[in-house]
Amino acid sequence: MTGVTFEGWTAQIRECDDQVANRLIEQFKVTLDGQLFNDVPTPLGIHWSLGPELEPLGNLGVDGHVKLGGMLPPIPYPRRMWAGGELKIFDVFCPNDIVNKTSLVTDIQHKIGSSGQLYFLTITHDFFVQNRRVLTETQQLVFKEDGKGIKDKPKSKNKAEKLPQTAVKKAIFSTDPVLLFRYSALTFNGHRIHYDVNHAELIEGQRGIVVHGPLQASWLLNMAAIHLEAVPYRFMYKNLSPLFAGEKAHLYISEEKDSRGLIIYCCNESGEITMKGEALV
């Protein structure tokens, strides 16, 4: 238990076990076919499929996520998005590993942004195999005010981060709804913005079905490993704007001067950066 609280709610550690089953590995590989670093026993990014919250339909909110007030505090804002995160990769999983996952809300912050009132949550996930830490993820979620009838204002071209001239395009990936459905199934993610266009547009103010944050992060992480020819020890990612189903995802890399690091970008068809990553070996 920790001292992080929210209106009478106190953060508590959530702990669960899961297995890196062969079927999960093969499903992950065929879903991200041609997009993965192959020199590992299990795909990079598969940890986002491990240890999801398992709740019956009656315990889900209108957005398809587990109702707030349990693992996450009872934040009054209904619109949930991944803001970013950081991975520290100490080792890689092997087939049939039994993984112990612990999760804990470690920070809560209230802010006011261009889209209104916001809450930022930091969740720390630790993954162990036989008491050996394999991976730690520090994940940031952002909760926004009700978006009914209101679409988020796009960032002006002056404020939006621009792709550096040194960036080199490495891949173009499709984002069709079948891919998003499969990835939702892999991660047991019921969030309606990834498959319900009416909810995405009318309730959450999006321009369409939204591509998953961890799916984009998996692209960037694997692209970095392919280029570096090694699994990064540290990987940071930040969601800058939504990527919508049907748009092509354009992946770029930009090497750091010391050659130990790499900046990776995912952009939409208009060249706007949707996610930025940084990998260190």
C-alpha positions as CSV (number, residue, x, y, z in Angstrom):
1,M,0.0,0.0,0.0
2,T,1.2,3.5,-0.7
3,G,0.2,7.0,0.4
4,V,-1.2,8.1,-3.0
5,T,-4.8,8.9,-2.5
6,F,-7.8,10.4,-4.4
7,E,-11.0,11.5,-2.6
8,G,-10.9,8.7,0.0
9,W,-9.3,6.1,-2.4
10,T,-6.0,4.7,-1.5
11,A,-3.7,3.0,-4.0
12,Q,-3.0,-0.6,-3.5
13,I,-0.8,-3.1,-5.2
14,R,-2.5,-5.3,-7.8
15,E,-0.7,-8.6,-8.3
16,C,-1.4,-11.4,-10.8
17,D,0.3,-14.3,-12.6
18,D,0.2,-15.0,-16.3
19,Q,2.0,-17.3,-18.8
20,V,3.8,-16.4,-22.0
21,A,1.9,-19.2,-23.8
22,N,2.9,-20.5,-27.2
23,R,-0.5,-19.5,-28.6
24,L,-0.1,-15.9,-27.4
25,I,3.3,-15.7,-29.0
26,E,2.1,-17.0,-32.3
27,Q,-1.0,-14.7,-32.3
28,F,1.2,-11.8,-31.5
29,K,3.6,-12.7,-34.3
30,V,0.9,-13.0,-37.0
31,T,-0.9,-9.8,-35.8
32,L,2.4,-7.8,-36.2
33,D,3.7,-9.8,-39.1
34,G,6.8,-8.3,-40.7
35,Q,7.0,-5.6,-37.9
36,L,9.0,-7.4,-35.3
37,F,12.6,-7.8,-34.2
38,N,13.2,-11.5,-34.7
39,D,16.4,-12.1,-32.7
40,V,14.5,-12.8,-29.4
41,P,12.7,-15.8,-28.0
42,T,9.4,-13.9,-27.6
43,P,8.3,-10.6,-29.4
44,L,9.2,-7.3,-27.9
45,G,6.0,-5.6,-26.6
46,I,4.3,-8.9,-25.7
47,H,4.2,-7.7,-22.0
48,W,1.3,-5.5,-23.0
49,S,-0.7,-8.7,-23.4
50,L,0.2,-10.0,-19.9
51,G,-1.9,-9.7,-16.8
52,P,-4.8,-7.6,-18.0
53,E,-7.6,-6.8,-15.5
54,L,-10.2,-9.6,-15.7
55,E,-13.7,-8.3,-14.8
56,P,-17.2,-9.4,-15.9
57,L,-19.2,-7.2,-18.2
58,G,-21.2,-5.8,-15.3
59,N,-18.0,-4.3,-13.9
60,L,-17.2,-2.3,-17.0
61,G,-17.9,1.4,-17.6
62,V,-19.6,2.9,-20.7
63,D,-16.2,3.2,-22.4
64,G,-15.6,-0.6,-22.2
65,H,-12.8,-0.3,-19.5
66,V,-13.1,-1.7,-16.0
67,K,-15.0,0.8,-13.8
68,L,-12.8,3.3,-11.9
69,G,-12.5,3.0,-8.2
70,G,-10.7,-0.3,-8.0
71,M,-7.2,-0.5,-9.4
72,L,-7.6,3.1,-10.7
73,P,-9.1,6.0,-8.6
74,P,-12.6,7.3,-9.2
75,I,-11.6,10.1,-11.5
76,P,-14.8,12.0,-12.7
77,Y,-13.4,12.5,-16.3
78,P,-14.6,9.8,-18.7
79,R,-12.1,10.1,-21.6
80,R,-9.0,8.0,-21.1
81,M,-5.9,8.0,-23.3
82,W,-2.3,6.7,-23.0
83,A,0.0,9.7,-22.6
84,G,3.3,7.8,-22.7
85,G,5.6,5.7,-20.6
86,E,9.1,4.3,-20.1
87,L,10.4,0.7,-20.2
88,K,13.4,-0.7,-18.5
89,I,14.2,-4.0,-20.1
90,F,16.5,-6.2,-17.9
91,D,15.9,-9.4,-19.9
92,V,13.4,-10.9,-22.4
93,F,10.7,-13.4,-21.7
94,C,10.9,-17.0,-22.9
95,P,8.1,-19.3,-24.1
96,N,6.0,-20.7,-21.3
97,D,7.5,-18.3,-18.6
98,I,5.2,-17.9,-15.7
99,V,5.1,-14.1,-15.1
100,N,4.3,-12.3,-11.9
101,K,3.0,-8.8,-12.6
102,T,2.6,-6.1,-9.9
103,S,0.9,-2.8,-10.6
104,L,0.6,0.3,-8.5
105,V,-0.6,3.9,-9.0
106,T,2.4,6.0,-8.0
107,D,1.3,9.5,-8.9
108,I,-1.8,11.6,-9.5
109,Q,-1.7,15.1,-10.9
110,H,-4.5,17.5,-11.9
111,K,-3.8,20.0,-14.8
112,I,-5.6,22.4,-17.1
113,G,-4.8,22.0,-20.8
114,S,-6.1,23.2,-24.1
115,S,-8.8,20.6,-24.1
116,G,-9.9,21.4,-20.5
117,Q,-9.5,19.7,-17.1
118,L,-7.0,16.8,-17.1
119,Y,-5.9,14.2,-14.6
120,F,-2.5,12.4,-15.2
121,L,-2.0,9.1,-13.6
122,T,1.4,7.3,-13.3
123,I,1.2,3.5,-12.9
124,T,4.3,1.4,-12.3
125,H,4.2,-2.2,-13.6
126,D,6.9,-4.7,-12.6
127,F,7.2,-8.1,-14.3
128,F,9.1,-11.0,-12.6
129,V,9.9,-14.5,-13.6
130,Q,10.9,-16.7,-10.7
131,N,11.6,-13.6,-8.6
132,R,13.8,-12.2,-11.3
133,R,12.8,-8.8,-12.6
134,V,12.5,-8.9,-16.4
135,L,10.9,-5.6,-17.1
136,T,9.6,-2.4,-15.4
137,E,7.1,-0.1,-17.1
138,T,6.2,3.4,-15.8
139,Q,3.0,4.2,-17.7
140,Q,1.2,7.5,-17.9
141,L,-2.6,7.8,-18.5
142,V,-4.5,11.0,-19.1
143,F,-8.2,11.5,-18.3
144,K,-10.1,14.3,-20.0
145,E,-13.4,16.0,-19.4
146,D,-16.6,14.8,-21.1
147,G,-16.1,15.2,-24.9
148,K,-19.7,14.8,-26.1
149,G,-20.2,16.9,-29.2
150,I,-16.7,18.4,-28.8
151,K,-13.7,17.3,-30.8
152,D,-10.2,18.0,-29.5
153,K,-8.5,20.9,-31.1
154,P,-5.6,19.9,-33.2
155,K,-2.3,21.4,-32.3
156,S,-1.3,24.4,-34.4
157,K,1.5,23.8,-36.9
158,N,3.7,26.2,-35.0
159,K,3.3,24.3,-31.7
160,A,3.4,20.8,-33.0
161,E,6.7,19.0,-32.9
162,K,8.2,18.6,-36.3
163,L,10.0,15.7,-37.8
164,P,13.8,16.4,-38.0
165,Q,15.3,16.7,-41.4
166,T,17.8,13.9,-40.5
167,A,15.0,11.4,-39.9
168,V,14.9,8.5,-42.4
169,K,11.7,6.7,-43.3
170,K,12.0,2.9,-42.5
171,A,8.5,1.5,-42.9
172,I,4.8,2.1,-43.7
173,F,2.2,0.1,-41.8
174,S,-1.5,-0.2,-42.5
175,T,-4.0,0.5,-39.6
176,D,-7.2,-1.3,-40.8
177,P,-9.9,-2.2,-38.3
178,V,-9.1,-5.9,-38.4
179,L,-5.6,-5.2,-37.1
180,L,-7.1,-3.1,-34.3
181,F,-9.6,-5.8,-33.4
182,R,-6.8,-8.4,-33.2
183,Y,-4.7,-6.2,-31.1
184,S,-7.6,-5.4,-28.7
185,A,-8.1,-9.2,-28.4
186,L,-4.4,-9.8,-27.7
187,T,-4.3,-7.2,-24.9
188,F,-7.9,-7.9,-23.6
189,N,-8.6,-4.2,-24.2
190,G,-12.3,-3.3,-24.3
191,H,-11.9,0.4,-24.9
192,R,-14.6,1.4,-27.4
193,I,-12.5,4.1,-29.1
194,H,-10.6,1.2,-30.8
195,Y,-13.7,-0.4,-32.5
196,D,-16.9,1.6,-31.9
197,V,-16.8,4.6,-34.3
198,N,-20.0,6.1,-32.8
199,H,-18.6,6.1,-29.3
200,A,-15.2,7.4,-30.5
201,E,-16.8,10.3,-32.3
202,L,-19.9,11.2,-30.3
203,I,-18.8,10.4,-26.8
204,E,-15.0,10.9,-26.8
205,G,-14.7,13.6,-29.4
206,Q,-12.3,11.7,-31.7
207,R,-12.3,12.0,-35.5
208,G,-12.7,8.2,-35.9
209,I,-11.5,4.9,-34.5
210,V,-8.2,5.4,-32.7
211,V,-5.1,3.2,-33.1
212,H,-3.8,1.8,-29.7
213,G,-1.0,3.6,-28.0
214,P,0.8,0.3,-27.1
215,L,0.5,-0.9,-30.6
216,Q,2.4,2.2,-31.9
217,A,4.9,1.8,-29.0
218,S,5.4,-1.8,-30.1
219,W,6.2,-0.7,-33.6
220,L,8.7,1.9,-32.4
221,L,10.4,-0.5,-29.9
222,N,10.8,-3.2,-32.5
223,M,12.0,-0.7,-35.1
224,A,14.6,0.5,-32.7
225,A,15.8,-3.0,-31.9
226,I,16.0,-3.9,-35.6
227,H,18.1,-0.8,-36.3
228,L,20.3,-1.2,-33.2
229,E,20.6,-4.9,-33.7
230,A,20.0,-5.3,-30.0
231,V,17.2,-5.1,-27.4
232,P,17.2,-1.6,-25.9
233,Y,17.8,-1.4,-22.2
234,R,15.6,1.7,-21.9
235,F,12.8,2.8,-24.1
236,M,10.7,6.0,-23.6
237,Y,7.6,6.8,-25.6
238,K,5.2,9.8,-25.7
239,N,1.9,10.0,-27.4
240,L,1.7,13.4,-29.2
241,S,-1.6,13.1,-31.2
242,P,-4.1,10.3,-32.2
243,L,-3.5,8.0,-35.1
244,F,-6.8,6.9,-36.7
245,A,-7.8,3.6,-38.3
246,G,-7.4,3.7,-42.1
247,E,-4.4,6.1,-42.0
248,K,-1.0,4.7,-43.0
249,A,1.5,4.8,-40.2
250,H,4.9,6.1,-41.3
251,L,7.9,5.1,-39.2
252,Y,11.1,7.1,-39.1
253,I,14.4,6.9,-37.2
254,S,17.0,9.5,-36.3
255,E,20.3,8.4,-34.8
256,E,21.7,10.2,-31.7
257,K,25.3,11.5,-32.0
258,D,26.8,9.0,-29.5
259,S,25.3,6.1,-31.5
260,R,24.0,4.5,-28.3
261,G,20.6,6.1,-28.8
262,L,17.9,6.3,-31.4
263,I,14.9,8.5,-31.8
264,I,11.9,6.8,-33.5
265,Y,8.8,8.5,-34.8
266,C,5.4,7.3,-35.9
267,C,3.6,9.8,-38.2
268,N,0.2,9.9,-39.9
269,E,-0.3,10.5,-43.6
270,S,-0.1,14.2,-43.2
271,G,3.3,14.0,-41.6
272,E,2.2,14.8,-38.1
273,I,4.0,12.9,-35.3
274,T,1.6,10.7,-33.4
275,M,4.1,9.0,-31.2
276,K,7.8,9.7,-30.4
277,G,10.1,7.1,-28.9
278,E,13.7,7.1,-27.7
279,A,15.7,3.9,-27.3
280,L,19.0,3.4,-25.5
281,V,21.3,0.4,-25.4
